[in-house]
């Protein structure tokens, strides 16, 4: 159990759990009442003979229900669409919502995934596997998991949507108050990942040789670096030599399936064909990693120093993907590699290392976070992996 020295009594935690379920049940009751009321109003509208009057009255239903509930038309329409979709395509999730086992935020995420899935068999699997995941994880974790689930369960649909979205790539500049504004680049995920990694590397390099009086933060340095690139006169070819880590199924490499390439942290995916096309034209170094503890496996090896070598660090990034503190979704590449059992007593090996973001690493260092069995025995705890359950 991953715990904290800031202990809360069972009475308090039970009370919090009960109130959370009560809130979810109340939320379900409102959504269900909206559905019932909308069905009743639609039945009345269907009796109107004139077509244009019938359409006008139907469009006014969210307004009427909004006045009764204090919600906007948009909020009513959104709740009705989500409730109707989940009730019809994922009845198990709808029942769990009624029982308070999941809340409206999680139901919305599942509804969004249902909207992209076309096959009834996919709906059934999502209702079963996705619901089980939703009950044990935060909304952010669920959102990330659903993104991968949709891409893998129906890869053809994912690839088609990705191609459509790629055609919409654009740059938007919005000027705000106080002399500042936003630059938004809508672009392929792997290119954005390369830009982010390159900007971070350049900002770190600048910081190493910076003037002591230069107090810019890393975010400020990244912003300045990207601005300098955009204003430079040299517009050379795209450089993807900055490390962008993705996993590609062997079947996709051989053309046997359309499964996507997924980033190391699991936050984004692209069609495998994009990855092969882009990366083959760049200075890409391919790794083949076996993550099971077998002979000569990088995770089974033990190293003498405190810091893990690059090959082990890369393997751990793929294995864990994100910070291993409960509910934290910070990418493993932006985390510290922490020794579960402190070094030098604890070894520098795959069995004893995992990523913790700086905040949770500090909490662990101050003994606020810990993981242990009920009898007090310390054990290595891993988050559930990102594989799709069958």
N, C-alpha and C positions, 0 to 999 in steps of 0.2 A: 504494500500500500504506500503510495506516495503521500506523505503527510506533512504536517507543519508543527513546529513547537508551539504555535499559537492555537492551542487546543480549544474546541468548542464542545460543550456538553451535548450528549445524545438528545436531551430534551429540546435544546435549541435547534439542532440540525433536523430533528423530526418535525418540529414546528415549521421550519422553513420549507421543508419538502412538502408538507401538507398545504401550506399557503400557496406554494408555487403550483401545485396541482389544482387547487381551488380556482386560481386565476385562469389557468388553461381551460378548465371546465366552463367557467363563466364566459370566456372568449368564444368557445365552441357554441355555447347557448345563443350568443348574439349572432354569430354567423348562421347558425341553423335557423333562427327566427327570421333573419333577413331572407334566407332561401325560401322559407315557407310563405312569407309575405309577398315576395317577388312572384312566386308561382301563382298565388291567388290573384294578384294584380294582372299578371299576364293572361290568366284565364278570363278575367273581365274584359281586357283589351281585345282578346280574340273574338269577342261577340260584336265588336264595332264593325259595321259593314264597309264604311268608306276606307279605302286603303291608306290614303295620306293621313287621315285622322287616327287610324289605328297605329301607324308608324310613329306619329307625333306623341300619342299617349304612351306608347311603349318606351320611347326615349326619355319620357318624364319620370319613369318609375324610380330610377336612382335618386332623383331630386326629391320625390315624395318620401322615400325611405330615409334619405339624409336628414330631412327636416324632423323626422320622428326620433332620430338617434343622435343628432348633433354632429353627424359625419358629413363630409363633403360628397358631392356626386362621384368624384374619382375614388374616394375611399370605399363607398358603397359598391361601385362597379367592380373594384379590385377584389373585395371580399366575396362578392357573389361569384365572380369568375373562378377564383381559387377554390371556394367551397364546392361549387358544382363539379369542377374537374376532379378534385380529390375524392369526393363522395362517389363518383361514377367509375373512376379508373383505379383508385387505391382505397377500397373500402376498409382495409385493415388499418391504414393510417387515419382515416376518418373516425373509426371506432376508438383508436388510441387517443385521438384528440378529445373525443367526448369523455373518455375516462381520465383525462388530464395527464396522460403519460408523455405527450408532446404538446408544445404550445403553438400558437399561430405563426410565429417566426419560422419554426422548423417546417410547418405545413406549407408555408409559402415557398420555401426552398424546394420541397418535394414537388409542389405543383409546377414550378418552373421547369424541373427536369421532365415531368410528365408531358409538358407542352412540346418538348423537343423529341420525345420518343414516339414512334409511330406504330410499333407492334404490340398487340395485347400481351404477348409473352414477356415483353420488356416491362410493361406496366406491372404485371404480376410479380416479376422479380424485384422491381424497385419497391413495390409495396411490402415485400417480405424482407429483403436484405436492407433496403434503405431505411425502413422503419426501425429495424434493430439497431442500426448505426446511429440514427437520430436520437434514440432514447439514451444513448451512452456518451454523446459528444456535444460539444458546443455548436452554435449556429455557424460560426466561421469554419470549424472543422467539417461540418456537414456540407457546407457550400463547396468546399474544396473537393471533398469526396464525391459529391454528385457530379461535379464537372468531369472528373475522370470516369465515373460510371457511365455517363451518357456517351462519352467519346468511345469507350471500349465496347459497350453493349450493342451499339448501332453505329459502327465506324463509317459506313457509307453515308449516312445522314450527316455525321460530323464533318466528313471531308467535303461534302457538298455545301454545307453552311459556311465552312471555312473559306472555300473558294469564293462564295458570294460576298462574305464580309471583307475579303482581301481587296475586292474591287472597290470598296468604300473607303480605302485608306485616304487620309487627308491630314492637313495641318490647320489648326484653328488658333487664332490669337484673339484673346478677350482682354480689353483694358479695364482695370478696376480702379478703385479709389487710391488716393495718396501716392500717385505716380508709379503704381505697380500693376501687373497684369499676369495672365496665364497663357502659356503656349501648350497646346494639346496636340500630341502626335498620335493619330490612330493608325497603327502599323502592326505587322505580323509580330507575334509574341517573341519568336526567337531573335528577331532583329532588335526589339526593345530590350530583351535580356542582354544582348551583346552590348548595346549602348550603355545600359546601367552598369554592367561589369567594367567596361572600358572607362567610363566616367569615374567610377569608384577608384579604380587602379590609378588613374591620372591624378585624382585628388589626393590620394595617399602619398604618391610620389612628390607632389608639390609640398605637402605638409612636412615631409622629411627634411627638405631643404629650405623651409620657410623662414622668413624673418621672425625673430622672437616676438616682435610687436604685432605680427599678423595673427589676429584673434578670430579669424573666420572659422566657422564650424564646418564639418564635413559636408553637410547639406549645402551650405553656401558655396563651398569650393566646387562641388559637383555642378551647381547651377552656373557658376562662372566658367567652368571648363566647357560645358555644352554650349554656352553662348559664344565662346571663343571659336569653337569648331564651326558653328553655323555662320559666323561672320568672316571666316577665313576665305581666301580666294581659291585655295586648292581644293577642287572637288574630285578627288580620286575615286577608285573603285571601293566597294563596300569591303570592310575588313572584319571578318568574323574569327580572326585568330585568337581573340580574347575568349577565354574558356566559357563555353555555354554547354552545360551538361544536360543531356537528354537520354532517356532509355527508349530503345526501339526493339520491339519483339523480333525474334529471328524470323518468324513467319512473314513479317512485314518487309524485312530485308530481302527475302527471297521472292516476294510478290505473292505469297500464299494467302495473305489477309490484308485488310485495309486498316488495321489497328494503328492508332496515332503514335507519334513520338511524344513522350511526356517528360516535362522538365524534372530535374533532380528533386526539387522541393514539392512536386506534384501540383503546383499552382496553375500551370498552363500546359497546353498540348497543341501540337500542330500536325497536319497530315504527314505521315512518314515520307511521302514523296517530296514534300517541301524540304524536310531536313536533309534528305539524301542529295537533292539538287543543290541546295545552298552550301552545305558543308563540303561536298565533293569538289566544289569550285573554290574552296578556301583552304587555308592551312590548318586542317583539322587533324587532331590526334585521337584515334579511336581506342577506347579501353574495352577489354572484355573482362568482366568481373564476375567471379563466382562467390556468392555471399554465404554459402553453406560452409560449416567448419570441416573442411576436408583437407587432405594433405596438400601442402604448399599454398593454401588459401591465405590471402592477405589478412583476413580477419583472425585466422588462427595463429598467426605469427606473433611473437612477443619481441618488443624492441627495448633496448637498454636505456635510452634517454627518456627525458620527461615529455618531449614533444613528438607527436606522431609524424612519421614521414609522409610525403605527399600521397603515395599510393594507398596508404591506410586511410588517410583523411578523405580521399576521394571515395573510397569504398564506403566509409561511414556516412558520407553525405547522401549516397544513394540508398543506403540501408534505412536511415532514420528520417531523412527528408526535412524535418522541422525540429525545433526545440522540443525536448522530451518532457518539459514541465506540463502538467495537465492543462489542456485547453489552449496552449500557446502555439501559434501558427507561424512564428518567425522562421524563415528558411534556415536550414542547417548551415548553409554557406555563410550566413551572417552571425553565426553563433561561435562560442568557444567550445573546443573539444575538452570536455571535463572528464576527469578520472572519477568513476563512481566511488571506488575505494581509493583515497588520496595517495598520490605518489610521494615517496618512493615505495611505501608498503604495497600499494596497488600497482599493478603492471601497466605498461603502455602497450595495450593490446586491444583487439576488437571486442573482446569480452568485457573489458573494463572501461571502455571509452564510449561516450555518447555526447551529442551536442546539447548545450544549454545556452540560451541567450544570456547576454551579460547581466540582465536584471536577475534572472532566476539563478544564474551562477553565483552572483553575489549573495542572494538569499540562502543558497546552499552553503556558501562559505561561512556565513554568519550563523549557520545551524538553525535557520528558520524553516528551511525545507529539508525533508529527509524521507527515506523510503524504508519500510521495515515490515516484517511479519507481525501478527498480533502478539507473538511471544517475545518480540523485541529483536529477533534475528534480522540483521541487515541483508537484503537481497538485491540483485540487479533487476530493475523493473524496466520494461520496454512498453512504449505505446503500442496499441494495435497497429499492425502494418497497413499499408495502403492497398493491398491486394483486394480484389473483389471477391466477396464470399460467394459460394455457389448456391 
